[in-house]
Amino acid sequence: QAAGSWTVFWEEDYLMRRGIEVGQGLGRLLHRNPEEILSRAARCEFEIPSSDLEFICMIVDDLLRLSSPRIVRYQRICRRSVDGRLEESSLVRVTSVKHFEEERLKSTCHTMEILDADEWSRIHEDKSNWTTYIQLRSLLGEELGAEDLLLAHKKDMLFSEHFATLNETEEGRHRLKRVADFIRSKFRIPSSPPGSDRFE
C-alpha cells in the first residue's frame, strides 16, 4: 500500500507554521520531489488538488474535530503533471496526529495512504466513516461508489463542484444553496434569506 507523510511544526500561537518536513514517500505519491513540495509550501502553494466543494467539506470536518488529537479523512486527490495539468485521480486516507508538549501544540504529522476501490467501498459500508463530503453527496442524491468518484473527479474539480462555475447558472446557485444549508446544519446555524448563498 503506497503511503507518504509530512510534518508541520507550529509556532507557539498555533497560527503560523514554523517549518515543514516532507518524506520521500509523499513526493512519490504526488509526483514531486520533497524539495519542490517544500518550495511550494514556503510560497503557500502546497496543495492536495481536489474540488472546491470537497475542500470546504474537509475544512468543516477539521472544525468539527478541532479538539481531537487524531483525525482521519477520506478524500480524492488528483496528481498534476510538471506543467500543472491534471493527471490520474486516487482515493486516499489521510491520518493527522497532533503532538503536544506541556499542553502546547508543537507539530502535526500527516500520513497519506492510497486506497484501492475495494478497500474504499469496504470502509464506507460503515456510515460512521462518512466524511462531510460523502454525507453531502448522499443528500444530493449523487453517486457514492469508489469507481464513480474516481471517474467524476476531474469534472467535479473543473465544473460540477467548482464554485465560480456553479454561480453562473440558476441550477448551480440552487445547488450551492443546498450545500450552504447542509453546512449550516452541521453547526446548527439558521438558513439565510434567498440569494445570500453565493460562493466566490
C-alpha positions, 0 to 999 in steps of 0.5 A: 500500500503506497503511503507518504507523510509530512510534518508541520511544526507550529509556532507557539500561537498555533497560527503560523507554521514554523517549518515543514518536513516532507518524506520521500514517500509523499513526493512519490505519491504526488509526483514531486520531489520533497524539495519542490513540495517544500518550495511550494509550501514556503510560497503557500502553494502546497496543495492536495488538488481536489474540488472546491466543494470537497475542500470546504467539506474537509475544512468543516470536518477539521472544525468539527474535530478541532479538539481531537488529537487524531483525525482521519479523512477520506478524500480524492486527490488528483496528481498534476503533471510538471506543467500543472495539468491534471493527471490520474485521480486516487482515493486516499486516507489521510491520518493527522496526529497532533503532538503536544508538549506541556499542553502546547501544540508543537507539530502535526504529522500527516500520513497519506495512504492510497486506497484501492476501490475495494478497500474504499467501498469496504470502509464506507459500508460503515456510515460512521466513516462518512466524511462531510463530503460523502454525507453531502453527496448522499443528500444530493442524491449523487453517486457514492461508489469508489469507481464513480468518484474516481471517474467524476473527479476531474469534472467535479474539480473543473465544473460540477463542484467548482464554485465560480462555475456553479454561480453562473447558472440558476441550477448551480446557485440552487445547488450551492444553496443546498450545500450552504444549508447542509453546512449550516446544519452541521453547526446548527446555524439558521438558513439565510434569506434567498440569494445570500448563498453565493460562493466566490 
